[in-house]
Amino acid sequence: MSERTTAARLGDLRVWHIPQVIMKPFHVPVQSPDEAVKILQIQGDYDIFQFENRIKPDYCNASGLEVVEGFIDGEPQWIEWSHPETYEDIDGHAESMLAAREGS
């Protein structure tokens, strides 16, 4: 599923990732914050793999999760996601998921 061919709807989620700061981000549509955590972990692990195996001499990446909050002139307005009850950002959500797994 490509976000370029799919119209965004209110509440849609997408992961954004900048593999090397200064570059433009690329986006991956996701169905849930839990799916976003998995995608973000994979992206981070891949950057570390490339660094450790000398594919990249260094890296400075950034990533997160966005949600469509509304529309202006038909264009989706993406904002950084936060949990509606706990107000955690995606990093806090990932930590909560890990803590829940370790507690079970």
MARDRENTOR-421873 format. One record per residue: residue number from 1; residue in one letter; x, y, z of N, C-alpha, C in turn. Coordinates in Angstrom, 3 decimals. Layout:
BEGIN
<node pos="NUM" code="A" n_x="X" n_y="Y" n_z="Z" ca_x="X" ca_y="Y" ca_z="Z" c_x="X" c_y="Y" c_z="Z"/>
...
//
This chain:
BEGIN
<node pos="1" code="M" n_x="0.841" n_y="-1.176" n_z="0.000" ca_x="0.000" ca_y="0.000" ca_z="0.000" c_x="0.883" c_y="1.234" c_z="0.000"/>
<node pos="2" code="S" n_x="0.698" n_y="2.081" n_z="-0.945" ca_x="1.504" ca_y="3.285" ca_z="-1.066" c_x="0.707" c_y="4.496" c_z="-0.627"/>
<node pos="3" code="E" n_x="1.320" n_y="5.330" n_z="0.220" ca_x="0.596" ca_y="6.504" ca_z="0.674" c_x="0.386" c_y="7.501" c_z="-0.456"/>
<node pos="4" code="R" n_x="1.160" n_y="7.391" n_z="-1.528" ca_x="1.008" ca_y="8.304" ca_z="-2.651" c_x="-0.282" c_y="8.048" c_z="-3.428"/>
<node pos="5" code="T" n_x="-0.808" n_y="6.841" n_z="-3.344" ca_x="-2.013" ca_y="6.511" ca_z="-4.091" c_x="-3.232" c_y="6.356" c_z="-3.190"/>
<node pos="6" code="T" n_x="-3.048" n_y="6.470" n_z="-1.892" ca_x="-4.142" ca_y="6.296" ca_z="-0.955" c_x="-4.452" c_y="7.632" c_z="-0.294"/>
<node pos="7" code="A" n_x="-5.696" n_y="8.078" n_z="-0.392" ca_x="-6.085" ca_y="9.334" ca_z="0.239" c_x="-6.071" c_y="9.171" c_z="1.755"/>
<node pos="8" code="A" n_x="-5.481" n_y="10.140" n_z="2.428" ca_x="-5.427" ca_y="10.092" ca_z="3.887" c_x="-6.803" c_y="10.397" c_z="4.465"/>
<node pos="9" code="R" n_x="-7.069" n_y="9.772" n_z="5.608" ca_x="-8.315" ca_y="10.005" ca_z="6.333" c_x="-7.984" c_y="10.447" c_z="7.757"/>
<node pos="10" code="L" n_x="-8.916" n_y="11.111" n_z="8.379" ca_x="-8.755" ca_y="11.553" ca_z="9.756" c_x="-8.372" c_y="10.354" c_z="10.629"/>
<node pos="11" code="G" n_x="-7.304" n_y="10.498" n_z="11.422" ca_x="-6.854" ca_y="9.430" ca_z="12.306" c_x="-5.850" c_y="8.471" c_z="11.699"/>
<node pos="12" code="D" n_x="-5.583" n_y="8.589" n_z="10.382" ca_x="-4.572" ca_y="7.718" ca_z="9.764" c_x="-3.223" c_y="7.933" c_z="10.427"/>
<node pos="13" code="L" n_x="-2.429" n_y="6.876" n_z="10.449" ca_x="-1.105" ca_y="6.898" ca_z="11.063" c_x="-0.038" c_y="6.615" c_z="10.016"/>
<node pos="14" code="R" n_x="1.125" n_y="7.221" n_z="10.208" ca_x="2.279" ca_y="6.888" ca_z="9.373" c_x="3.560" c_y="7.103" c_z="10.175"/>
<node pos="15" code="V" n_x="4.486" n_y="6.189" n_z="9.970" ca_x="5.830" ca_y="6.325" ca_z="10.524" c_x="6.612" c_y="7.223" c_z="9.578"/>
<node pos="16" code="W" n_x="7.399" n_y="8.122" n_z="10.137" ca_x="8.335" ca_y="8.898" ca_z="9.326" c_x="9.745" c_y="8.528" c_z="9.779"/>
<node pos="17" code="H" n_x="10.658" n_y="8.489" n_z="8.824" ca_x="12.035" ca_y="8.117" ca_z="9.139" c_x="12.977" c_y="8.921" c_z="8.264"/>
<node pos="18" code="I" n_x="13.975" n_y="9.518" n_z="8.905" ca_x="15.051" ca_y="10.226" ca_z="8.212" c_x="16.313" c_y="9.417" c_z="8.472"/>
<node pos="19" code="P" n_x="16.795" n_y="8.654" n_z="7.471" ca_x="17.952" ca_y="7.786" ca_z="7.701" c_x="19.251" c_y="8.547" c_z="7.975"/>
<node pos="20" code="Q" n_x="19.352" n_y="9.757" n_z="7.462" ca_x="20.511" ca_y="10.612" ca_z="7.724" c_x="19.978" c_y="12.038" c_z="7.809"/>
<node pos="21" code="V" n_x="20.141" n_y="12.661" n_z="8.981" ca_x="19.584" ca_y="13.999" ca_z="9.182" c_x="20.085" c_y="14.935" c_z="8.087"/>
<node pos="22" code="I" n_x="19.216" n_y="15.741" n_z="7.661" ca_x="19.238" ca_y="16.715" ca_z="6.582" c_x="18.451" c_y="16.175" c_z="5.387"/>
<node pos="23" code="M" n_x="18.360" n_y="14.840" n_z="5.253" ca_x="17.551" ca_y="14.278" ca_z="4.168" c_x="16.073" c_y="14.509" c_z="4.450"/>
<node pos="24" code="K" n_x="15.259" n_y="14.342" n_z="3.421" ca_x="13.809" ca_y="14.359" ca_z="3.594" c_x="13.383" c_y="13.022" c_z="4.217"/>
<node pos="25" code="P" n_x="12.302" n_y="13.027" n_z="4.984" ca_x="11.820" ca_y="11.763" ca_z="5.544" c_x="11.103" c_y="10.926" c_z="4.496"/>
<node pos="26" code="F" n_x="11.092" n_y="9.620" n_z="4.726" ca_x="10.171" ca_y="8.790" ca_z="3.958" c_x="9.129" c_y="8.289" c_z="4.942"/>
<node pos="27" code="H" n_x="7.980" n_y="7.893" n_z="4.416" ca_x="6.827" ca_y="7.551" ca_z="5.248" c_x="6.341" c_y="6.143" c_z="4.970"/>
<node pos="28" code="V" n_x="5.883" n_y="5.477" n_z="6.027" ca_x="5.314" ca_y="4.137" ca_z="5.933" c_x="3.961" c_y="4.162" c_z="6.648"/>
<node pos="29" code="P" n_x="2.864" n_y="3.964" n_z="5.922" ca_x="1.558" ca_y="3.900" ca_z="6.590" c_x="1.498" c_y="2.698" c_z="7.531"/>
<node pos="30" code="V" n_x="0.906" n_y="2.887" n_z="8.704" ca_x="0.730" ca_y="1.800" ca_z="9.670" c_x="-0.705" c_y="1.799" c_z="10.178"/>
<node pos="31" code="Q" n_x="-1.116" n_y="0.655" n_z="10.726" ca_x="-2.479" ca_y="0.500" ca_z="11.214" c_x="-2.638" c_y="0.838" c_z="12.698"/>
<node pos="32" code="S" n_x="-1.523" n_y="0.806" n_z="13.450" ca_x="-1.625" ca_y="1.015" ca_z="14.892" c_x="-0.293" c_y="1.497" c_z="15.456"/>
<node pos="33" code="P" n_x="-0.314" n_y="2.093" n_z="16.640" ca_x="0.943" ca_y="2.457" ca_z="17.295" c_x="1.832" c_y="1.238" c_z="17.551"/>
<node pos="34" code="D" n_x="1.237" n_y="0.085" n_z="17.867" ca_x="2.047" ca_y="-1.117" ca_z="18.089" c_x="2.790" c_y="-1.523" c_z="16.822"/>
<node pos="35" code="E" n_x="2.131" n_y="-1.427" n_z="15.672" ca_x="2.794" ca_y="-1.720" ca_z="14.404" c_x="3.898" c_y="-0.697" c_z="14.140"/>
<node pos="36" code="A" n_x="3.659" n_y="0.550" n_z="14.488" ca_x="4.664" ca_y="1.597" ca_z="14.316" c_x="5.915" c_y="1.296" c_z="15.124"/>
<node pos="37" code="V" n_x="5.724" n_y="0.824" n_z="16.366" ca_x="6.871" ca_y="0.481" ca_z="17.222" c_x="7.739" c_y="-0.565" c_z="16.525"/>
<node pos="38" code="K" n_x="7.110" n_y="-1.574" n_z="15.946" ca_x="7.854" ca_y="-2.632" ca_z="15.247" c_x="8.640" c_y="-2.061" c_z="14.065"/>
<node pos="39" code="I" n_x="7.984" n_y="-1.231" n_z="13.252" ca_x="8.650" ca_y="-0.618" ca_z="12.093" c_x="9.816" c_y="0.257" c_z="12.550"/>
<node pos="40" code="L" n_x="9.606" n_y="1.070" n_z="13.565" ca_x="10.668" ca_y="1.942" ca_z="14.068" c_x="11.849" c_y="1.140" c_z="14.597"/>
<node pos="41" code="Q" n_x="11.572" n_y="0.023" n_z="15.269" ca_x="12.655" ca_y="-0.831" ca_z="15.774" c_x="13.458" c_y="-1.419" c_z="14.622"/>
<node pos="42" code="I" n_x="12.762" n_y="-1.878" n_z="13.591" ca_x="13.442" ca_y="-2.441" ca_z="12.415" c_x="14.325" c_y="-1.384" c_z="11.756"/>
<node pos="43" code="Q" n_x="13.792" n_y="-0.190" n_z="11.596" ca_x="14.577" ca_y="0.873" ca_z="10.960" c_x="15.825" c_y="1.204" c_z="11.782"/>
<node pos="44" code="G" n_x="15.660" n_y="1.297" n_z="13.088" ca_x="16.813" ca_y="1.573" ca_z="13.950" c_x="17.838" c_y="0.454" c_z="13.916"/>
<node pos="45" code="D" n_x="17.356" n_y="-0.787" n_z="13.982" ca_x="18.267" ca_y="-1.933" ca_z="13.915" c_x="19.031" c_y="-1.962" c_z="12.601"/>
<node pos="46" code="Y" n_x="18.354" n_y="-1.615" n_z="11.517" ca_x="19.007" ca_y="-1.609" ca_z="10.197" c_x="20.103" c_y="-0.537" c_z="10.137"/>
<node pos="47" code="D" n_x="19.831" n_y="0.638" n_z="10.696" ca_x="20.856" ca_y="1.683" ca_z="10.723" c_x="22.069" c_y="1.223" c_z="11.542"/>
<node pos="48" code="I" n_x="21.832" n_y="0.580" n_z="12.685" ca_x="22.943" ca_y="0.076" ca_z="13.502" c_x="23.716" c_y="-1.001" c_z="12.738"/>
<node pos="49" code="F" n_x="23.011" n_y="-1.905" n_z="12.068" ca_x="23.650" ca_y="-2.954" ca_z="11.273" c_x="24.570" c_y="-2.345" c_z="10.215"/>
<node pos="50" code="Q" n_x="24.057" n_y="-1.343" n_z="9.505" ca_x="24.873" ca_y="-0.706" ca_z="8.462" c_x="26.115" c_y="-0.048" c_z="9.056"/>
<node pos="51" code="F" n_x="25.978" n_y="0.592" n_z="10.208" ca_x="27.114" ca_y="1.232" ca_z="10.852" c_x="28.140" c_y="0.190" c_z="11.315"/>
<node pos="52" code="E" n_x="27.669" n_y="-0.842" n_z="12.011" ca_x="28.580" ca_y="-1.859" ca_z="12.546" c_x="29.290" c_y="-2.646" c_z="11.449"/>
<node pos="53" code="N" n_x="28.676" n_y="-2.759" n_z="10.290" ca_x="29.282" ca_y="-3.490" ca_z="9.177" c_x="29.928" c_y="-2.563" c_z="8.149"/>
<node pos="54" code="R" n_x="30.153" n_y="-1.338" n_z="8.566" ca_x="30.878" ca_y="-0.337" ca_z="7.779" c_x="30.256" c_y="-0.062" c_z="6.412"/>
<node pos="55" code="I" n_x="28.940" n_y="-0.175" n_z="6.342" ca_x="28.226" ca_y="0.216" ca_z="5.129" c_x="28.094" c_y="1.735" c_z="5.114"/>
<node pos="56" code="K" n_x="27.882" n_y="2.309" n_z="6.295" ca_x="27.849" ca_y="3.758" ca_z="6.492" c_x="28.953" c_y="4.103" c_z="7.488"/>
<node pos="57" code="P" n_x="29.685" n_y="5.168" n_z="7.252" ca_x="30.729" ca_y="5.524" ca_z="8.216" c_x="30.146" c_y="6.083" c_z="9.524"/>
<node pos="58" code="D" n_x="28.982" n_y="6.677" n_z="9.448" ca_x="28.298" ca_y="7.194" ca_z="10.633" c_x="26.830" c_y="7.394" c_z="10.271"/>
<node pos="59" code="Y" n_x="26.054" n_y="7.740" n_z="11.244" ca_x="24.669" ca_y="8.061" ca_z="10.952" c_x="24.087" c_y="8.931" c_z="12.048"/>
<node pos="60" code="C" n_x="23.123" n_y="9.706" n_z="11.675" ca_x="22.366" ca_y="10.544" ca_z="12.588" c_x="20.930" c_y="10.501" c_z="12.085"/>
<node pos="61" code="N" n_x="20.136" n_y="9.588" n_z="12.635" ca_x="18.787" ca_y="9.392" ca_z="12.125" c_x="17.750" c_y="9.997" c_z="13.065"/>
<node pos="62" code="A" n_x="16.534" n_y="10.048" n_z="12.577" ca_x="15.403" ca_y="10.515" ca_z="13.374" c_x="14.153" c_y="9.842" c_z="12.827"/>
<node pos="63" code="S" n_x="13.194" n_y="9.572" n_z="13.718" ca_x="11.962" ca_y="8.938" ca_z="13.268" c_x="10.867" c_y="9.173" c_z="14.293"/>
<node pos="64" code="G" n_x="9.644" n_y="8.882" n_z="13.884" ca_x="8.515" ca_y="9.063" ca_z="14.781" c_x="7.231" c_y="8.578" c_z="14.136"/>
<node pos="65" code="L" n_x="6.128" n_y="8.921" n_z="14.765" ca_x="4.804" ca_y="8.515" ca_z="14.305" c_x="3.927" c_y="9.754" c_z="14.196"/>
<node pos="66" code="E" n_x="3.245" n_y="9.882" n_z="13.067" ca_x="2.338" ca_y="11.000" ca_z="12.830" c_x="0.910" c_y="10.497" c_z="12.651"/>
<node pos="67" code="V" n_x="-0.039" n_y="11.387" n_z="12.921" ca_x="-1.464" ca_y="11.092" ca_z="12.763" c_x="-2.111" c_y="12.267" c_z="12.029"/>
<node pos="68" code="V" n_x="-3.111" n_y="11.974" n_z="11.195" ca_x="-3.853" ca_y="13.040" ca_z="10.525" c_x="-4.832" c_y="13.638" c_z="11.528"/>
<node pos="69" code="E" n_x="-4.647" n_y="14.932" n_z="11.801" ca_x="-5.502" ca_y="15.630" ca_z="12.753" c_x="-6.666" c_y="16.342" c_z="12.067"/>
<node pos="70" code="G" n_x="-6.485" n_y="16.688" n_z="10.818" ca_x="-7.516" ca_y="17.411" ca_z="10.091" c_x="-7.040" c_y="17.703" c_z="8.684"/>
<node pos="71" code="F" n_x="-7.770" n_y="18.582" n_z="8.013" ca_x="-7.457" ca_y="18.928" ca_z="6.629" c_x="-7.555" c_y="20.436" c_z="6.450"/>
<node pos="72" code="I" n_x="-6.651" n_y="20.980" n_z="5.659" ca_x="-6.709" ca_y="22.382" ca_z="5.256" c_x="-6.635" c_y="22.399" c_z="3.736"/>
<node pos="73" code="D" n_x="-7.660" n_y="22.964" n_z="3.125" ca_x="-7.760" ca_y="22.994" ca_z="1.664" c_x="-7.589" c_y="21.606" c_z="1.060"/>
<node pos="74" code="G" n_x="-8.136" n_y="20.602" n_z="1.735" ca_x="-8.088" ca_y="19.230" ca_z="1.240" c_x="-6.802" c_y="18.488" c_z="1.517"/>
<node pos="75" code="E" n_x="-5.807" n_y="19.165" n_z="2.093" ca_x="-4.515" ca_y="18.538" ca_z="2.383" c_x="-4.488" c_y="18.032" c_z="3.826"/>
<node pos="76" code="P" n_x="-4.069" n_y="16.779" n_z="4.034" ca_x="-4.013" ca_y="16.260" ca_z="5.407" c_x="-2.994" c_y="17.021" c_z="6.246"/>
<node pos="77" code="Q" n_x="-3.344" n_y="17.256" n_z="7.476" ca_x="-2.455" ca_y="17.921" ca_z="8.427" c_x="-1.920" c_y="16.870" c_z="9.395"/>
<node pos="78" code="W" n_x="-0.663" n_y="16.479" n_z="9.175" ca_x="-0.023" ca_y="15.449" ca_z="9.987" c_x="0.623" c_y="16.112" c_z="11.194"/>
<node pos="79" code="I" n_x="0.356" n_y="15.548" n_z="12.378" ca_x="0.998" ca_y="16.012" ca_z="13.603" c_x="1.628" c_y="14.804" c_z="14.301"/>
<node pos="80" code="E" n_x="2.560" n_y="15.094" n_z="15.188" ca_x="3.205" ca_y="14.007" ca_z="15.934" c_x="2.166" c_y="13.339" c_z="16.834"/>
<node pos="81" code="W" n_x="2.128" n_y="12.006" n_z="16.809" ca_x="1.150" ca_y="11.222" ca_z="17.556" c_x="1.467" c_y="11.224" c_z="19.044"/>
<node pos="82" code="S" n_x="0.422" n_y="11.231" n_z="19.865" ca_x="0.560" ca_y="10.941" ca_z="21.293" c_x="-0.653" c_y="10.118" c_z="21.714"/>
<node pos="83" code="H" n_x="-0.444" n_y="9.250" n_z="22.688" ca_x="-1.512" ca_y="8.374" ca_z="23.167" c_x="-2.650" c_y="9.242" c_z="23.723"/>
<node pos="84" code="P" n_x="-3.890" n_y="8.971" n_z="23.330" ca_x="-4.999" ca_y="9.831" ca_z="23.751" c_x="-5.297" c_y="9.816" c_z="25.250"/>
<node pos="85" code="E" n_x="-4.863" n_y="8.780" n_z="25.956" ca_x="-5.137" ca_y="8.701" ca_z="27.398" c_x="-3.920" c_y="9.038" c_z="28.250"/>
<node pos="86" code="T" n_x="-2.740" n_y="8.562" n_z="27.830" ca_x="-1.533" ca_y="8.765" ca_z="28.645" c_x="-0.672" c_y="9.918" c_z="28.144"/>
<node pos="87" code="Y" n_x="-0.940" n_y="10.389" n_z="26.940" ca_x="-0.179" ca_y="11.459" ca_z="26.286" c_x="1.271" c_y="11.080" c_z="26.002"/>
<node pos="88" code="E" n_x="1.588" n_y="9.772" n_z="26.082" ca_x="2.934" ca_y="9.307" ca_z="25.733" c_x="3.150" c_y="9.492" c_z="24.237"/>
<node pos="89" code="D" n_x="4.377" n_y="9.859" n_z="23.856" ca_x="4.721" ca_y="9.846" ca_z="22.438" c_x="5.056" c_y="8.405" c_z="22.059"/>
<node pos="90" code="I" n_x="5.470" n_y="8.174" n_z="20.824" ca_x="5.699" ca_y="6.800" ca_z="20.375" c_x="6.854" c_y="6.151" c_z="21.142"/>
<node pos="91" code="D" n_x="7.850" n_y="6.922" n_z="21.557" ca_x="8.946" ca_y="6.347" ca_z="22.341" c_x="8.442" c_y="5.886" c_z="23.708"/>
<node pos="92" code="G" n_x="7.607" n_y="6.693" n_z="24.346" ca_x="7.026" ca_y="6.301" ca_z="25.623" c_x="6.127" c_y="5.084" c_z="25.482"/>
<node pos="93" code="H" n_x="5.384" n_y="5.047" n_z="24.386" ca_x="4.507" ca_y="3.895" ca_z="24.113" c_x="5.347" c_y="2.625" c_z="23.955"/>
<node pos="94" code="A" n_x="6.465" n_y="2.732" n_z="23.249" ca_x="7.355" ca_y="1.574" ca_z="23.055" c_x="7.904" c_y="1.094" c_z="24.397"/>
<node pos="95" code="E" n_x="8.296" n_y="2.030" n_z="25.259" ca_x="8.810" ca_y="1.659" ca_z="26.581" c_x="7.733" c_y="0.972" c_z="27.418"/>
<node pos="96" code="S" n_x="6.491" n_y="1.468" n_z="27.337" ca_x="5.388" ca_y="0.849" ca_z="28.063" c_x="5.127" c_y="-0.572" c_z="27.562"/>
<node pos="97" code="M" n_x="5.203" n_y="-0.758" n_z="26.231" ca_x="5.023" ca_y="-2.090" ca_z="25.659" c_x="6.094" c_y="-3.037" c_z="26.181"/>
<node pos="98" code="L" n_x="7.343" n_y="-2.596" n_z="26.201" ca_x="8.450" ca_y="-3.421" ca_z="26.674" c_x="8.272" c_y="-3.762" c_z="28.157"/>
<node pos="99" code="A" n_x="7.901" n_y="-2.780" n_z="28.949" ca_x="7.710" ca_y="-3.020" ca_z="30.376" c_x="6.577" c_y="-4.026" c_z="30.610"/>
<node pos="100" code="A" n_x="5.505" n_y="-3.929" n_z="29.819" ca_x="4.386" ca_y="-4.869" ca_z="29.957" c_x="4.835" c_y="-6.285" c_z="29.606"/>
<node pos="101" code="R" n_x="5.671" n_y="-6.428" n_z="28.562" ca_x="6.180" ca_y="-7.758" ca_z="28.183" c_x="7.070" c_y="-8.334" c_z="29.259"/>
<node pos="102" code="E" n_x="7.931" n_y="-7.487" n_z="29.837" ca_x="8.851" ca_y="-7.962" ca_z="30.862" c_x="8.106" c_y="-8.342" c_z="32.140"/>
<node pos="103" code="G" n_x="6.968" n_y="-7.688" n_z="32.389" ca_x="6.176" ca_y="-7.968" ca_z="33.578" c_x="5.328" c_y="-9.228" c_z="33.449"/>
<node pos="104" code="S" n_x="5.142" n_y="-9.721" n_z="32.221" ca_x="4.283" ca_y="-10.910" ca_z="32.042" c_x="5.077" c_y="-12.194" c_z="32.003"/>
//
